Amino acid sequence: MSLMHEFFLVPNEIDAFNLFIDVKEREAIQGPVFLPDDLISYLNDTLLWIPGKVPVRTGYIEIDGLNRYDVTVFDQLAASKLMRIISSWKHLFSYSDDMLELTGGYCLEVGVANGEYEKLSFPKHKVVTSFEQLVRMGEAVTRGDHYLYHCGI
């Protein structure tokens, strides 16, 4: 089982640095939408086109894409790009068989001369549904009253 990334839709009034500390605020948070880390790796080159922000005590650190191992916040501008990129992947993946088969990273095994590419398999309906949910969250962010909160692995 792959490690999972989580995405939440959070009202702007809730501080990203202290998210999930105040139990009362949790009711206003929507999500999560889950995406496997192997799939994030596959999409990563295109995710780097999206401006992300890492919340720190003094504000934000701007990055390209998402922080795969920690938190990333996507604002209104970023959500617009994210929606278009994820919508494009959703459209492309909708043409696959029921099991979405992709080529992963190149793997080497100790003591074996030749490596091979990892074979990734995901149920198409789960990937497409997650992408649809993520696009809906992105639409809410583009209205300006929410941000998208990503929890890396």
Buried (B, 14 or more C-beta within 10 A) or exposed (E): EBEBBBBBBBEEEBEBBEBEEEEEBEEEBBBBBBBBBBBBBBBEEBBEEBBBBBBEEEEBEEBEBBBBEEBBBBBBEBBBBBBEBBBEBBEEBEEBEEEBEBEBEEEEEEEEEEEEEEEBEBEBEBBBEBBBBBBBBBBBBBEEEBBBBBBBE
